[in-house]
Amino acid sequence: MTQNLVIDSVRAETDRIRTLTLRTADGSALPPHSAGAHLKFDLGALGIRSYSLIDWPGDPCPAPVWRIAVQCEEAGQGGSMHMHGLRPGDVLRAEAPANDFPLGDHDGPALLLAGGIGITPLISMATALNAAGRAFALHYTARSRDGMGFAAALTQAFGDHVTFHYDDETPLDLATLFAGIDPATHLYVCGPKGMIEAARAAANAAGLPDAQIHFELFTTPQPQEGDTAFEIEIASTGQVFTVPPGRSIIEVLEDGGLDLIYDCQRGDCGICQTEVLEGTPDHRDVVLSDAEKSEGKLMQICVSRAKSAKLILDL
């Protein structure tokens, strides 16, 4: 279900981050959502963009407005720059809230780890954990103080639960962070791919199993230098498609008339996971373990490509 949302207010958090509040165009009540949920916006020719909903302590329930934050990426594909150009009264088309990054109902403490604009879903998680009286710690890392949004508000809302790390002053030390960690801890990580992979490796080394590590990637996939075209064969029909550089397998197969199931298109939700019958995938996701990637039998077709000339997929 999609609906029109009107921008109620715009606020600058940093030079690159703006918070937008949204209300329904017809004045109807906003549907409920859980911590970690996001909205998908249809930006027309710019495509679909997803932004996490931000809940703070003290927000009324149900909320009269929704809140998102957008970091401007001048080298991106134009979506964030478009969002930064919006003003109060402008209308956006969005789907109902969805959640690929839910906060689990577990007994152990929660460790929240945010990189840059990846802080947004973790604010909602901290709010939910704080309200429930559950044990948690939030570690937030950014390149510098000037680039860190929400710092004052986080300190006011969560006090000693929050620790800030700055790459140019006091960078995050993952080995120290995970030293002596409670084995019942559940880790929630949101940020760029490199940080997620490093945090996952450090958490595994500290004894946390993958089942207790949850993540969401806050990076739009970008073409890599050296990408070349490859073929995809559909096992059920024998159809063959060519995937050129700069386009995803999903985009090419959908253009060819295939009906596919997927969501994030960033390589972190696992919904598009597909079995590989022949060929060698070039894995670019954060879903599969190193062992699964080495085996080469599964891939996320939203972001991964091929090292071989052709892949045969179980579709």
C-alpha positions as CSV (number, residue, x, y, z in Angstrom):
1,M,0.0,0.0,0.0
2,T,1.3,3.4,-0.9
3,Q,0.2,6.9,0.3
4,N,1.0,10.5,-0.2
5,L,3.0,12.2,2.6
6,V,3.4,15.9,3.1
7,I,6.7,17.3,4.4
8,D,5.8,19.1,7.7
9,S,9.2,20.5,8.6
10,V,12.9,20.4,7.5
11,R,15.8,20.7,9.9
12,A,19.5,20.8,9.3
13,E,21.5,18.5,11.7
14,T,24.9,19.0,10.0
15,D,26.0,20.5,6.7
16,R,25.1,17.2,5.0
17,I,22.3,15.7,7.2
18,R,18.7,17.0,7.2
19,T,15.8,15.7,9.2
20,L,12.4,15.7,7.6
21,T,9.0,15.2,9.4
22,L,6.1,13.9,7.4
23,R,2.4,13.7,7.8
24,T,-0.4,12.1,5.8
25,A,-1.8,14.3,3.0
26,D,-5.4,13.6,3.9
27,G,-5.0,14.0,7.7
28,S,-5.5,10.3,8.4
29,A,-3.7,8.5,11.2
30,L,-0.2,7.1,10.6
31,P,0.0,3.3,10.8
32,P,2.2,1.8,13.6
33,H,5.7,0.6,13.1
34,S,8.5,-1.1,15.1
35,A,12.0,0.0,15.9
36,G,14.3,-0.5,12.8
37,A,11.5,0.1,10.3
38,H,11.9,2.1,7.2
39,L,9.9,3.9,4.5
40,K,10.4,3.4,0.8
41,F,9.9,6.5,-1.3
42,D,9.1,6.5,-5.0
43,L,11.2,9.3,-6.5
44,G,10.1,8.7,-10.1
45,A,13.0,8.7,-12.5
46,L,15.4,8.6,-9.6
47,G,14.0,5.3,-8.5
48,I,13.1,4.0,-5.0
49,R,14.9,5.2,-1.9
50,S,14.6,3.9,1.6
51,Y,15.0,5.8,4.9
52,S,14.7,4.6,8.4
53,L,12.0,6.0,10.7
54,I,13.4,7.8,13.8
55,D,11.6,7.5,17.2
56,W,12.8,9.5,20.2
57,P,11.9,9.1,23.9
58,G,8.7,11.1,24.6
59,D,7.3,10.8,21.1
60,P,3.5,10.3,21.3
61,C,2.0,7.0,20.2
62,P,0.6,7.0,17.6
63,A,2.9,9.7,16.4
64,P,1.3,12.7,14.6
65,V,4.3,12.8,12.2
66,W,7.0,10.4,11.0
67,R,10.7,11.5,11.1
68,I,13.5,10.5,8.7
69,A,17.0,11.8,8.1
70,V,18.8,12.1,4.8
71,Q,22.5,12.5,4.3
72,C,23.4,14.3,1.0
73,E,25.7,12.2,-1.2
74,E,26.9,14.5,-4.0
75,A,28.6,11.6,-5.7
76,G,25.5,9.4,-5.5
77,Q,22.7,8.8,-8.0
78,G,20.7,11.9,-7.2
79,G,18.2,10.6,-4.7
80,S,19.6,12.3,-1.6
81,M,20.2,15.6,-3.3
82,H,16.6,15.5,-4.4
83,M,15.4,14.9,-0.9
84,H,17.6,17.8,0.4
85,G,15.9,20.1,-2.1
86,L,12.4,19.4,-0.7
87,R,10.6,22.0,1.4
88,P,7.6,22.0,3.8
89,G,4.4,21.4,1.8
90,D,6.1,19.2,-0.8
91,V,4.5,15.8,-1.3
92,L,6.2,12.4,-1.5
93,R,4.8,9.0,-2.4
94,A,5.8,6.2,0.1
95,E,4.9,2.7,0.9
96,A,3.7,1.6,4.4
97,P,6.5,1.0,6.9
98,A,8.5,-2.2,6.5
99,N,11.1,-3.7,8.8
100,D,14.1,-5.8,7.6
101,F,16.1,-4.9,10.7
102,P,13.9,-5.6,13.7
103,L,14.9,-5.4,17.3
104,G,14.7,-8.9,18.8
105,D,12.9,-9.9,22.0
106,H,15.9,-11.5,23.6
107,D,17.1,-11.7,27.3
108,G,20.7,-10.6,26.8
109,P,21.9,-7.0,26.5
110,A,21.9,-5.2,23.2
111,L,25.0,-3.6,21.7
112,L,24.1,-1.0,19.1
113,L,26.9,0.1,16.7
114,A,26.3,2.9,14.2
115,G,28.5,4.3,11.5
116,G,27.6,7.8,10.2
117,I,24.0,8.1,9.0
118,G,23.5,4.5,10.1
119,I,22.6,6.0,13.4
120,T,19.0,6.5,12.4
121,P,17.4,3.0,13.0
122,L,19.5,2.6,16.1
123,I,18.0,5.8,17.6
124,S,14.6,4.0,17.5
125,M,16.1,0.8,18.9
126,A,17.7,2.7,21.8
127,T,14.4,4.4,22.4
128,A,12.5,1.1,22.5
129,L,15.2,-0.6,24.7
130,N,15.2,2.4,27.1
131,A,11.4,2.4,27.4
132,A,11.4,-1.3,28.2
133,G,14.2,-1.0,30.8
134,R,16.4,-3.4,28.8
135,A,20.2,-3.3,29.0
136,F,21.9,-1.7,26.1
137,A,24.9,0.4,25.0
138,L,25.1,2.6,21.9
139,H,28.4,3.3,20.2
140,Y,28.3,5.9,17.4
141,T,31.3,6.5,15.1
142,A,31.8,9.3,12.6
143,R,34.7,10.8,10.7
144,S,34.7,14.0,12.8
145,R,32.6,15.9,15.3
146,D,31.3,18.2,12.6
147,G,29.9,15.3,10.6
148,M,28.1,13.7,13.5
149,G,24.4,14.3,13.6
150,F,22.2,14.1,16.7
151,A,25.1,14.0,19.2
152,A,23.5,16.5,21.7
153,A,20.1,14.9,21.4
154,L,21.5,11.4,22.0
155,T,23.3,12.5,25.1
156,Q,20.2,14.1,26.5
157,A,18.0,11.1,25.7
158,F,20.3,8.2,26.7
159,G,23.1,9.7,28.8
160,D,25.8,7.2,29.7
161,H,24.4,4.6,27.4
162,V,26.0,6.4,24.5
163,T,29.7,6.5,23.5
164,F,30.9,8.6,20.6
165,H,33.9,7.8,18.5
166,Y,35.6,10.1,16.0
167,D,38.0,8.8,13.3
168,D,40.2,11.9,13.6
169,E,40.3,11.9,17.4
170,T,39.3,8.7,19.2
171,P,38.6,6.1,16.6
172,L,36.5,3.0,17.4
173,D,38.7,0.0,18.5
174,L,36.6,-3.1,17.9
175,A,38.9,-5.4,19.7
176,T,38.5,-3.3,22.9
177,L,34.8,-3.0,22.4
178,F,34.2,-6.7,22.3
179,A,36.7,-7.7,24.9
180,G,34.9,-9.5,27.7
181,I,31.5,-9.1,26.1
182,D,28.6,-10.9,27.7
183,P,28.0,-14.0,25.5
184,A,24.3,-13.4,25.6
185,T,24.7,-10.0,23.9
186,H,22.9,-9.3,20.6
187,L,24.8,-6.9,18.3
188,Y,23.0,-4.5,16.0
189,V,25.1,-2.8,13.4
190,C,24.1,-0.2,10.8
191,G,26.6,1.7,8.6
192,P,28.9,1.2,5.6
193,K,29.8,-2.3,4.3
194,G,33.4,-2.2,5.6
195,M,32.3,-1.4,9.1
196,I,29.7,-4.1,9.1
197,E,32.2,-6.7,7.9
198,A,34.8,-5.7,10.5
199,A,32.3,-5.6,13.3
200,R,31.0,-9.1,12.3
201,A,34.5,-10.5,12.3
202,A,35.4,-9.0,15.6
203,A,32.1,-10.2,17.2
204,N,32.7,-13.7,15.9
205,A,36.2,-13.7,17.3
206,A,34.8,-12.6,20.6
207,G,32.5,-15.6,20.6
208,L,29.2,-14.2,19.4
209,P,27.5,-16.5,16.8
210,D,26.0,-15.1,13.6
211,A,22.5,-15.7,15.1
212,Q,23.2,-12.9,17.6
213,I,24.6,-10.4,15.0
214,H,22.1,-8.3,13.1
215,F,22.9,-5.6,10.5
216,E,21.6,-3.2,8.0
217,L,23.7,-1.7,5.2
218,F,23.4,2.1,4.7
219,T,25.3,2.3,1.4
220,T,23.9,2.4,-2.1
221,P,25.7,-0.2,-4.2
222,Q,28.2,1.4,-6.7
223,P,29.8,0.0,-9.8
224,Q,33.4,-1.2,-9.2
225,E,36.4,-0.5,-11.5
226,G,36.9,-3.5,-13.7
227,D,33.2,-4.7,-13.8
228,T,32.4,-6.4,-17.1
229,A,29.3,-7.9,-18.7
230,F,28.3,-11.5,-17.9
231,E,25.4,-13.8,-18.7
232,I,22.7,-15.2,-16.5
233,E,20.8,-18.4,-17.5
234,I,17.5,-19.1,-16.0
235,A,17.5,-22.9,-15.2
236,S,13.7,-23.4,-15.4
237,T,13.3,-21.8,-18.9
238,G,16.8,-21.7,-20.5
239,Q,16.5,-17.9,-21.0
240,V,19.8,-16.1,-21.2
241,F,20.3,-12.5,-20.2
242,T,23.3,-10.2,-20.4
243,V,24.1,-8.1,-17.3
244,P,26.2,-5.1,-18.3
245,P,28.4,-3.0,-16.0
246,G,26.3,-0.6,-13.9
247,R,23.2,-2.7,-13.9
248,S,22.1,-5.3,-11.3
249,I,20.9,-8.9,-12.1
250,I,17.5,-7.9,-10.7
251,E,17.2,-4.9,-13.0
252,V,18.1,-7.0,-16.1
253,L,15.8,-9.9,-15.2
254,E,12.9,-7.7,-14.4
255,D,13.3,-5.9,-17.7
256,G,13.1,-9.4,-19.2
257,G,9.8,-10.1,-17.6
258,L,10.7,-12.2,-14.6
259,D,8.8,-11.7,-11.4
260,L,11.3,-11.6,-8.6
261,I,11.1,-11.2,-4.8
262,Y,13.4,-8.7,-3.2
263,D,13.5,-5.7,-0.9
264,C,16.6,-3.7,0.2
265,Q,18.6,-3.9,-3.1
266,R,21.7,-3.2,-0.9
267,G,22.8,-6.8,-0.1
268,D,21.8,-6.9,3.5
269,C,18.3,-8.3,3.9
270,G,18.7,-11.7,2.2
271,I,15.3,-11.7,0.6
272,C,16.6,-12.1,-3.0
273,Q,19.0,-14.9,-2.1
274,T,19.2,-17.3,-5.0
275,E,20.9,-20.7,-5.6
276,V,23.7,-20.9,-8.1
277,L,23.8,-24.1,-10.1
278,E,26.8,-23.3,-12.3
279,G,29.4,-20.5,-12.4
280,T,31.3,-18.4,-9.8
281,P,29.6,-15.5,-8.1
282,D,31.3,-12.2,-7.3
283,H,29.8,-11.7,-3.8
284,R,29.2,-8.1,-2.7
285,D,26.7,-8.6,0.1
286,V,27.0,-8.7,3.9
287,V,24.5,-11.5,4.3
288,L,26.5,-14.6,3.6
289,S,29.3,-15.9,5.8
290,D,32.8,-16.3,4.5
291,A,32.2,-20.1,4.3
292,E,29.0,-19.6,2.2
293,K,30.8,-17.2,-0.1
294,S,33.7,-19.6,-0.6
295,E,31.2,-22.4,-1.4
296,G,29.6,-20.3,-4.1
297,K,26.2,-22.0,-4.0
298,L,24.2,-19.0,-3.0
299,M,24.2,-15.3,-3.9
300,Q,22.2,-12.1,-3.4
301,I,21.2,-11.1,-6.9
302,C,20.5,-7.4,-6.0
303,V,24.2,-6.5,-5.7
304,S,26.5,-9.5,-6.5
305,R,27.9,-10.1,-9.9
306,A,29.9,-12.9,-11.6
307,K,33.5,-13.8,-11.8
308,S,32.7,-16.4,-14.5
309,A,31.4,-15.6,-18.0
310,K,28.0,-17.1,-17.1
311,L,25.9,-18.0,-14.0
312,I,23.1,-20.5,-14.1
313,L,20.6,-19.6,-11.4
314,D,17.8,-21.8,-9.9
315,L,15.0,-19.5,-11.0
